[in-house]
């Protein structure tokens, strides 16, 4: 098994995160520094920062209604990191990001393979948000947000946008550029006052109170796996 896959299945990080750990020289196999593409054989001892890493016995999938101030990172030295906030008994990591100033639905797991499936850009999975801004929303603003806005050297993909009231709108994205909604609004002369994610694919925040988390139901998992055409290994 490749070392990045081993680390993702152990629950310590995603495959992308594992590659960063390897590049930083934090990973060893039998006492030797691992390289990208190194393989782990049965009986090998894998360590990260000197701590032994073993494969998890089972996968967990959960959803959190993240409050503002919590950072989407597995770096435990960062105050307010999402891992310590959840306090799960398994070593879990977040799927995608929700910036520190935003709140709402974020998924967490110890299944590194499903992270890649959900985040793969070409799959265009829906993420839904409710956003409040600093001034009155115009029809032109809604139209531009829906058709695409020039940010970060590119034009955002078309989105579904619906006005809720004078200063609040609903938006469904199929991409995840860095601070995308905030940058889109800023480019059009608006400032985001509150941003809340309410859905990722078929998973809804529902009645989860702010700061609460719970395991996905079997129905939620089954539909998620179906949409991803994904078969968990155990």
Legacy VTK file of the C-alpha trace (Angstrom):
# vtk DataFile Version 3.0
C-alpha trace
ASCII
DATASET POLYDATA
POINTS 234 float
0.000 0.000 0.000
1.357 3.452 -0.881
2.342 5.502 2.144
-0.116 8.340 1.477
-2.985 5.851 1.231
-1.790 4.142 4.424
-1.812 7.445 6.302
-5.248 8.397 4.958
-6.714 5.040 5.980
-5.125 5.394 9.404
-7.292 8.467 9.947
-4.390 10.797 10.623
-4.882 12.953 7.511
-6.132 12.914 3.926
-3.967 11.717 1.042
-3.178 15.312 0.145
-2.219 16.003 3.733
-0.081 12.863 3.792
1.918 14.077 0.798
2.657 17.306 2.670
3.762 15.359 5.758
6.095 13.263 3.572
7.556 16.324 1.824
8.227 17.870 5.237
10.191 14.795 6.367
7.735 13.949 9.130
7.058 10.375 8.002
9.304 7.330 8.444
8.956 3.663 7.495
11.016 1.341 9.665
13.079 4.322 10.806
13.860 5.553 7.270
12.436 8.774 5.820
9.491 8.018 3.550
9.324 9.397 0.022
6.337 10.134 -2.190
5.389 6.761 -3.642
6.998 4.699 -0.873
5.095 1.519 -0.092
4.150 0.005 3.252
4.396 -3.761 3.565
2.841 -5.968 6.220
4.870 -5.701 9.415
6.372 -2.306 8.576
6.443 0.322 11.318
5.183 3.722 10.180
5.708 6.837 12.291
4.696 10.483 11.978
6.741 12.869 14.105
8.062 9.787 15.903
4.603 8.478 16.822
3.541 5.073 15.503
0.610 5.077 13.081
-1.686 2.085 12.664
-4.727 1.517 10.487
-8.114 2.279 11.943
-10.523 -0.629 12.451
-13.553 1.193 11.107
-14.563 4.390 9.337
-16.654 7.163 10.851
-18.581 9.869 9.012
-20.092 12.790 10.871
-21.453 16.270 10.366
-20.790 19.346 12.479
-22.622 22.656 12.649
-19.417 24.675 12.970
-19.585 27.951 14.864
-17.569 31.030 13.940
-14.092 31.110 15.420
-13.322 27.423 14.831
-10.551 26.784 12.297
-10.760 23.979 9.729
-7.383 22.429 10.484
-5.991 19.241 12.006
-2.965 21.123 13.370
-3.485 20.651 17.093
-1.219 23.541 18.093
-3.638 26.018 16.487
-6.082 27.345 19.056
-9.690 26.565 18.153
-8.805 23.764 15.711
-11.752 21.687 14.565
-10.319 18.357 15.787
-10.072 19.436 19.412
-13.442 21.174 19.171
-15.195 17.957 18.137
-13.160 15.800 20.532
-13.943 12.535 18.757
-12.343 9.322 20.021
-11.161 8.476 16.497
-8.548 10.497 14.645
-10.709 12.410 12.189
-10.181 15.227 9.718
-12.442 17.655 7.898
-13.640 17.284 4.311
-12.920 20.588 2.620
-12.836 23.848 4.510
-15.176 26.345 6.061
-13.274 29.496 6.930
-12.899 30.670 10.510
-15.408 33.515 10.129
-18.081 31.255 8.603
-20.421 28.787 10.245
-22.552 25.824 9.315
-22.211 22.346 7.912
-18.843 20.638 7.599
-18.242 16.913 7.232
-15.531 14.985 9.081
-14.226 11.449 8.682
-11.259 9.126 9.042
-11.782 7.813 5.482
-9.161 9.528 3.337
-10.446 8.080 0.067
-13.894 9.640 0.314
-12.318 13.053 0.922
-10.774 12.955 -2.545
-14.074 11.892 -4.127
-16.043 14.734 -2.550
-13.429 17.417 -3.238
-12.644 16.427 -6.835
-13.419 19.605 -8.779
-14.659 17.921 -11.937
-17.421 16.144 -10.007
-19.093 19.518 -9.346
-20.812 18.496 -6.115
-23.330 21.010 -4.758
-22.738 23.071 -1.624
-25.490 25.394 -0.425
-25.116 28.581 1.644
-27.197 31.350 3.184
-25.359 34.680 3.069
-26.091 38.095 4.584
-24.401 41.227 3.235
-23.929 44.836 4.319
-26.338 46.572 1.954
-29.439 46.079 -0.148
-29.252 43.311 -2.721
-30.069 44.325 -6.287
-31.308 42.218 -9.193
-28.029 42.969 -10.963
-26.075 41.555 -8.005
-28.093 38.331 -8.081
-27.625 38.021 -11.834
-23.847 38.554 -11.656
-23.397 36.127 -8.737
-25.308 33.524 -10.736
-23.538 34.005 -14.063
-19.962 34.165 -12.756
-17.615 36.666 -11.109
-13.952 37.312 -11.900
-11.827 36.415 -8.855
-8.425 34.817 -8.290
-7.567 35.028 -11.993
-10.600 33.049 -13.139
-14.356 33.354 -13.601
-16.476 31.409 -11.138
-18.745 28.704 -12.478
-22.459 29.505 -12.905
-24.353 29.170 -9.624
-27.941 29.008 -8.450
-28.717 32.223 -6.560
-31.981 33.235 -4.919
-32.806 36.398 -2.970
-34.277 35.727 0.483
-34.721 39.319 1.664
-33.157 42.749 1.107
-29.765 41.704 2.511
-29.785 37.896 2.456
-29.490 35.406 -0.386
-29.173 31.683 -0.966
-26.431 30.347 -3.250
-25.589 26.851 -4.489
-22.004 26.403 -5.694
-20.357 23.542 -7.542
-16.766 24.599 -6.846
-14.734 25.605 -3.829
-12.270 28.412 -4.455
-10.591 29.964 -1.421
-13.098 32.215 0.393
-15.080 32.141 -2.841
-18.374 33.716 -1.764
-16.673 36.476 0.211
-14.417 37.280 -2.754
-17.345 37.238 -5.190
-19.319 39.652 -3.038
-16.308 41.906 -2.551
-15.722 42.049 -6.307
-19.290 43.336 -6.690
-18.955 45.942 -3.935
-20.577 44.010 -1.087
-19.230 42.808 2.249
-20.353 39.511 3.783
-21.710 39.949 7.301
-22.734 36.322 7.894
-22.096 33.161 5.905
-23.665 29.826 6.794
-23.371 26.555 4.868
-26.529 24.475 5.106
-25.869 21.581 2.707
-23.108 19.499 1.122
-24.504 17.228 -1.608
-27.335 15.287 0.101
-26.195 16.097 3.648
-28.137 18.916 5.341
-27.337 20.716 8.576
-31.006 20.173 9.551
-31.765 20.821 13.226
-28.191 20.537 14.482
-27.594 23.317 16.962
-24.544 25.520 16.491
-21.531 23.621 17.825
-23.260 20.223 17.785
-22.200 17.205 15.729
-23.572 13.744 15.080
-22.816 10.671 12.989
-24.395 10.491 9.558
-27.411 8.218 9.465
-27.255 5.071 7.362
-29.681 6.691 4.910
-27.422 9.742 4.565
-24.353 7.559 4.060
-26.062 5.305 1.529
-27.166 8.257 -0.602
-23.781 9.959 -0.290
-21.994 6.800 -1.429
-24.504 6.377 -4.266
-23.927 9.909 -5.562
-20.172 9.401 -5.372
-20.347 5.888 -6.845
-18.186 5.003 -3.855
-17.762 1.721 -2.028
-16.233 2.044 1.455
-13.741 -0.697 2.207
-15.156 -1.596 5.616
LINES 1 235
234 0 1 2 3 4 5 6 7 8 9 10 11 12 13 14 15 16 17 18 19 20 21 22 23 24 25 26 27 28 29 30 31 32 33 34 35 36 37 38 39 40 41 42 43 44 45 46 47 48 49 50 51 52 53 54 55 56 57 58 59 60 61 62 63 64 65 66 67 68 69 70 71 72 73 74 75 76 77 78 79 80 81 82 83 84 85 86 87 88 89 90 91 92 93 94 95 96 97 98 99 100 101 102 103 104 105 106 107 108 109 110 111 112 113 114 115 116 117 118 119 120 121 122 123 124 125 126 127 128 129 130 131 132 133 134 135 136 137 138 139 140 141 142 143 144 145 146 147 148 149 150 151 152 153 154 155 156 157 158 159 160 161 162 163 164 165 166 167 168 169 170 171 172 173 174 175 176 177 178 179 180 181 182 183 184 185 186 187 188 189 190 191 192 193 194 195 196 197 198 199 200 201 202 203 204 205 206 207 208 209 210 211 212 213 214 215 216 217 218 219 220 221 222 223 224 225 226 227 228 229 230 231 232 233
